[in-house]
Amino acid sequence: MSNHRIRRFRNNLRIERDNATLYARLAELAGDERLRQAYRRIAAGERGNAQFWEARLRELGEAVPPPRIGLRVRTLSWFAQCFGTEFVMPTVVRLEHADHETTPVDRSGHRDHFPLPRPAGPHGLRHRAQSGNTLRAAVLGANDGLVSNVSLVMGMAGAATGDRAVLLAGLAGLVAGACSMALGEWLSVNSSREFYQAQITERAERLAVAPEDGREHIAGIYRDKGLEPAAAEHLAEHVVETPRAALDMLVREDLGVDPAELGGSAYGAAISSFCLFACGALFPVAPYFFLGGKAALLASACSTAAGLALIGIGTSLFTGRGMLFSIARQFAITSVAAAITFGVGHMLGVVLS
């Protein structure tokens, strides 16, 4: 047996233990009894999966590593405790998929527990799409602000325009970028709402004109979920007796949105985008409030590095990549962007002076 295969088994064991611990914690925090039961079932299944890999390692004569709660699990548990399980659940699912895609998982003889259904919260145990992207949007919004503003600050510093000019340019970039992000998010959410509203109106009119078509469509949805044709037809008959319930089901199944929300508040999205971009953009410019010259430039680089580390940790939560890899990637990309703008700013400063 190769060392590579043993490493895979140990990594699979780590993944299943992390999943079991995280779902057990989500079961403790969930406010809905159906969610708690679903999380407990999944946690039990993941524990069974972990036992499978423990047995495989013992068969190979390898020592089974002791359980250890990783930083990723602790962080997601904290987010779930502060903001609710719906806030982190889509990230948890994405994380599981990323782990199993980036690491080959040998599941031969291991089919009793997979695939496991993933609960998605109240209202039919489905997560709303907008809540699933909250953490991701927060991290990416802050990342956009940091990378764009550090590039601007470094460009101005390379041009040797003076500390006051660097500070003013950084603040201008912060405000302009945050306003642009807020406006773009407001337009995006409003456009999405208008699109979905048009789709809902079309389905409502079609349901009113041809209820039989709606009944057949709903019956087909139930059949796709695994129900027998007779049972699907029976349930569809009951649903179409209430047009509002039939329309609600068609919208949720066909469009994947909650008709009561349609993507959330455009103003809330705009405000959050403004704040997140501004928070990220503040890292490289803040030292210029207190320092000057090379000290300010060095402090700006250190502040930016701290921000990049935080963003790298946040990115690893929803990509499934290791935290060190995510942090290193953030450093590499931002360093290239800052070096380019610094060089261009220096050349322009020489030419224009």
Steps between C-alpha positions, in 0.01 A plus 500: 500500500653831395549793732286703262201274564552517877508881482174493306338281763613733778375803310165331441481426873571865580228617262238265645592588859478871421160450338371296793615759753359790300157342440477402867566862592242622247248261656560665837453849354207441263176661611273271298439146625492355148838657433642363824389149412638530147835630624519219756435240231773645282741520794433133577563408137826696496612326820433170328708616205783594737486156661531346155829681437624421849443131427682527166803656670504230769489233232818650358665498841497880521433695818170686499565870575305643794201722424580870469266791436646715224494877470256480209244312708544739794455803274186369328356398838558854626327650196207260549472597865506873421291511181307171493549170323347624174783750470770233483319194365554572129867564576518167684353316202734679258791418729412129502475491122830682462675262740380194315577648158851621578594181687429164334283306743497123476152386601515140387293293740379824652162561342272458800525863603515684163347701356359669808226762467604845613239701690446854392305672770135573569233561234533158342857455631640696209756775538428829337757578234586840639583369850725239345730763355515740794837393634647467152376846398639651819848358444510585130369852559772572754757342268397726212535808718840401636660396169372799303596756763842357579573516128391865495702586811811327367463674165486839668789411730706389199438835337648669811208739520525556874320350798207742482434413136523127578251537784258704291525257210444204732194659658365599158550143379325365809194722459480466122543123504252451785240716325553311176462166676186616682338631183592187306356276771181708519452474124581129503245417772232720345557348157480153651175588680347638181599189307356263758186710537440476125552123516258469792236710322530283189458180704203644691323591176574161347375324814177702487441431129611134494485347851527150352844583363601618845371179655698289255812707563468459878434128462817477291694676777378244753586214265850639460531494878436125496127474568287243324296644211167442678621668818649788300169559321309487829726756667493726194118499508505624858761769430319656202184534707677801656638715215729695732660180632538365146667822382728504804611144429561564130707810575710323763560192286544665158679820600659394829393818684270591785218704340466702821860626477620487138866548580469716810514874550680705235577773755634248751725349234623845396581605857679174579703524178599858579611409853688183401689668217586793726626271776734324259615825341581651840788259573760652263404865558456508879873533589520827304276662761775463759833455318691641207776414256648152492354421842150552364577289191637217714207520741261495204666183371475336844136605542422366154671171586282466810189567293607248237554236769147554632354487149701186422358331810149606400552377144611158622166460679301480179758366252618202701864588437752501782529827688873534433440447128220759494710756689802440275285540190357829630853625569625397156216660304498822700879529493500477121226764470674733747840455333356581157321815617802611702723462194254674271451780754876543534547524121214747463631704788843525338354586159256760627750666732 
